[in-house]
Amino acid sequence: MSPVHIKKGDTVKIITGKENGKTGKIIKIDKEKGIALVQGLNMVKRHTKPSQQTPEGGVVEKEAPVKLSNVMLVCNRCKKSTRYATKQVEGKKNLRVCRHCGEII
């Protein structure tokens, strides 16, 4: 298990694959498997049986996981995909800072 460069709720850009260049928000991260679910991206169709949640069953579209190595963090201020630096501000823990504009992510 390696350290993860993104967190739940971050805006990320897909840097490879069929969704290349699109941005979305992180819904869920699995550190063990190294995958993340990005809202509205990498959509797949699943055929489901009727259940209590979906009494009709049928075809359901949902997000498929994306490898963490295929996503890049996007700065909220400058809207660029960026790596981040860590910086201590007023004695707080290390905060993530955009390498382009210096804004706290």
C-alpha positions, 0 to 999 in steps of 0.5 A: 500500500503506497501513499495516495496523492488524492482524497475523496472529494478532490477534482481530478483529470483523467490522463489516459484511456477512453476518458482522457482529458475529462474531469470529475470528482472523486466518490470513493478510493480503495487504497489497497487495490489502487483504484478510485471511482470518479463521478460521471466518468468511465460509465459501464452498463450492468444488467441487474436482477430485480431486488428491493432497491430496484424492483424492475431490475434492468440495465443500470449505468454506474461508474467503473473504477479507474487506476490511481496512476491514471488520474491527476489532481486539479487545482481549484483556483487555476483549474490546471492539472498539477502535482502538489507540494506540501507546506506547513502553514501556521504550525498546522500539519503539512498542507497540499499546495498547488505547484502552479499558483501556490494555492492550498488544495 
